[in-house]
Amino acid sequence: MGLSVIGAGFGRTGTLSLKGALEHLGFAPCHHMAEIFAHPEQLPLWQQAAAGEAVDWDQVLAGYRATVDWPSAYFWRELAEAYPQAKVILSTRDVEAWYESFGNTILKLVGAMDKIAVPHIRATVEMGGALVGAKVFDGRADDPEHAKAVFRAHAEKVRQTIAPDRLLVFDVREGWEPLCTFLDVPVPDTPFPRLNDAEQFRALVGG
């Protein structure tokens, strides 16, 4: 089947809401870090990818029609090349709000890694921490100005790399219309999903 939609946006840019929206529109299932928490068998291939080893994306994402969030968002270039027919969505938000959310969730989770009792959850967080902390933010994710500069530079790189007719820069607060227009599907007669606030994030990773 292959991917139809590739998410290039950082975590904490409404990616779980976007996952819900894409799945509602028929682009299901959609891969998100939550999928690795729920399916331990996926972790070894993502560990290989995060370590810089070559992987078969058809194997890593077997059965999925879309991706959002880390870890897949780190590999947006590779996925865009592997699935040239897929459209790319750069989910975004105000950079100050993004860093506040990132700091209150993902950074805290990685910082509390030693306290995570469930082995699979801990291993998944370790993989995500190595990929995001070391590779995305050069080990300086806790430096707000550096992290925000990385956020801005990433968005610009995606815009420069992906053809305009293949790319949607999307804030989930915009709702269904721009997303459905971009994907050429009807606008649903239901509210746009609003998922993954701080409480839901803590529940997702087992508290």
Stockholm file with secondary structure:
# STOCKHOLM 1.0

chainA/1-207         MGLSVIGAGFGRTGTLSLKGALEHLGFAPCHHMAEIFAHPEQLPLWQQAAAGEAVDWDQVLAGYRATVDWPSAYFWRELAEAYPQAKVILSTRDVEAWYESFGNTILKLVGAMDKIAVPHIRATVEMGGALVGAKVFDGRADDPEHAKAVFRAHAEKVRQTIAPDRLLVFDVREGWEPLCTFLDVPVPDTPFPRLNDAEQFRALVGG
#=GR chainA/1-207 SS CCCSEEECCCTTSSHHHHHHHHHHTTCCSEECHHHHHHCGGGHHHHHHHHTTCCCCHHHHTTTCSEECSTTGGGGHHHHHHHCTTSEEEEECCCHHHHHHHHHHTHHHHHHTGGGCCSHHHHHHHHHHIIIIIIIISTTCTTCHHHHHHHHHHHHHHHHHHSCGGGEEEECGGGCHHHHHHHHTCCCCSSCCCCCCCHHHHHHHTTC
#=GC SS_cons         CCCSEEECCCTTSSHHHHHHHHHHTTCCSEECHHHHHHCGGGHHHHHHHHTTCCCCHHHHTTTCSEECSTTGGGGHHHHHHHCTTSEEEEECCCHHHHHHHHHHTHHHHHHTGGGCCSHHHHHHHHHHIIIIIIIISTTCTTCHHHHHHHHHHHHHHHHHHSCGGGEEEECGGGCHHHHHHHHTCCCCSSCCCCCCCHHHHHHHTTC
//
